[in-house]
Every structure is written in structure tokens, then in C-alpha cells.
Amino acid sequence: MTCLECHKELSYIDHKNSMELFDVELCKKHYDRLLRLNKRHKTSLQAIRLYYGLKEAGENPMLAWWDGKKSVDIALPRVKLNVEIDHEPHLYSHKRAMEELEEAMHSMNDGFTTLRIPHMLIAEKMRETVQDILQIKAGLQQSQQVI
């Protein structure tokens, strides 16, 4: 058992704590870092789990990435892909829908594609979600090469 970030050997307690909360193996240093990130940026557990799912697939995602206007749950900046995790669909209103549409428009004007993923997909279909994101990334890479 080693930390996914620094590959340091984990104690039983570090392994247990990180698996219970984040469902990934992290040393105390990286576990504490994610706790601070979660508190400071309100980074969701689903975003953290998806971040590590992408890392395990060989990607280099950015967690709680500042795009110049707002914090994005996950970004793959090399292909200008922002991934936002949608939460609480029952709280969705017309006002929130317009805000998200305007945010997506600003991101598109800056050359970024915003992908919205329902939080339940991460809990129930993590592997498939990661594979779909990787395919979207590959499509974006191909379209950028054509230009």
C-alpha cells in the first residue's frame, strides 16, 4: 500500500482513513492536503475521486483549477477541457441554469470545453466515466491538430 501521490509506504491508519473518506490510498500529508482543499474550495468528494480515477488512468488532471474567472472541479488544461460535477439536481433552478450557461459561454470564448457530469455517475460508473472523459480528450486533441 503506497500513496498515489508520492508513492510513500502507508501505515494501516493512513490507509484506513484515506480509503474511508476519499476511496483512494494517500499518506497523511496528502490526506491533510485534500481535507484543506475540500474545506477551502468546497471540492466535492466526487471530484476528488474522479481526479484520482483520471490519475490512475495515466492523465495529469488539475483539481480545483482556477481558470481565470472561477474554480473548476477538474481540468485537463492541455486540451482545454473543464470537468464540473453536478450536485443536488433537485435544487436546480432557472437562475442556476442561466448562470451555468453563461459560465459555459465564457469558457467557450476562452477556448475551453466544459463537461458536466452528474455526481451519481462517479459513484456508480467510475470506470466508464473515466473512459468517456479520455475519449472526449482524444477527440479534442484530434480537433486541435486539424486547426
N, C-alpha and C positions, 0 to 999 in steps of 0.2 A: 504494500500500500504506500503510494507516494503522492505528493501534492501535484495536482495537474498544472500548477503554475511554475513551481521551482524544482519539482521532482525530488524534494526532500522526503526522507522516510517519515511516515506518520506514526504517532503514538495511537493507541487504541482510542483514547479520549478525543483526540483531534479528528480521527476518522469518524467516530460515532457522532460528534457534534456537527461536523460539516455535512455528513450524509443525511442526518435528521432534518436539518434546516434547508440546505441547498441541493441535496441529492447529488453532490459531487465531492471528490476527495480533495481536501485542502488542509494545509498546515495552519497553525494558529495565526501566523502573520497574515496570510491571505484570507482566512476566515474573518478575522477582525476587519480587514480592509473592505470586504464585501458588506459587513454589517454597517460600517460607516457610510459606504456608498448608498446602501439601502435607506439609511436614515436621512442623509443629506439630499439625495436626489429623488427619493421615493422610488428607487429602482425596484421593480417587482421581482418576486421570486421566479416567475415565469420567464422574465427577460434574462435573469441570471442563468437559469437552466438552459435556455436556448443559446445563450452566449457560449456556455461550455459544450453544448452539443455541436455547435459550429467549430469550436476549437478542436474537439475530438475528431472532427471530420477533416482537419488539416487547414482550416481557414484561420485568418487573423482578424477577427471582428473587434470592434471597439464598443465597449459597454458604457452607457450613459454619455454618449458622444455629443459634444457641443457643435452644432452645425453653423454657428454664427448668429442664429436667431433664437434657437431653442435647443433643449436637450433631447436627444433621440435615444430610444431604448437601446438599439443596436445599430451599428453602421458598418458597412463594408465600403470604406471610402475610395478604394482603388477603382471600383466600378460605379461609385456614386449611388449606392443602394442604402436607403434608410429602412429599418425594420421597426415598426411600432406594434406593441402588444395591446390589443383592445381588451378592456376590462369592463365589468359591470354593464352588460348590454341593456339591462332594464333601466339604467339611469340615462340612457341616450336620449337627447332632446334635439329639436330642430336647431337650437342655438349651437349646441356642441357639434352637430353635423356640419353647420356652416363654418365654424372655427376650423374643423379638420379639413374641410375642402379648401379653405383659404391657405392653411399651412401647406397642404399638398401642392397648391398652385405656386406658392413662394419657393418651395423646394424644387419644383419642376423648372421654374425660371432660373434657378441656380444650377440646373443640370442634374438634379438628384431625382431618383425614383423612390417613392415611398410605398412600402408594402405593409399592409395592415393585416395582422394575424390574430384571430380570436384566441384568448388565453386557454380555452379548453383544448385546442389542438396540441399545445405544448405538453399538457398533462396526459392526453390520451393518444397522441400520434406524433411523438417527438421525432423518431427516425424519419418518418415520411415528410414531416415539416422541414427538417434539415435538408433532406434530399431535394425537396421542391425549391428551397432557397438556393441551393447550389446550382440547380438547373436554371433558375432565373438569373443568377450571377453569370453563368456561362452564356446565356442569351445576351445579356448586357455587354459582356466582353466582346462578343461577335459583332454586335451593332456598333460598338465604339471603334472596332478595327476597320469597319466599312467606311466610316466617316473620314 
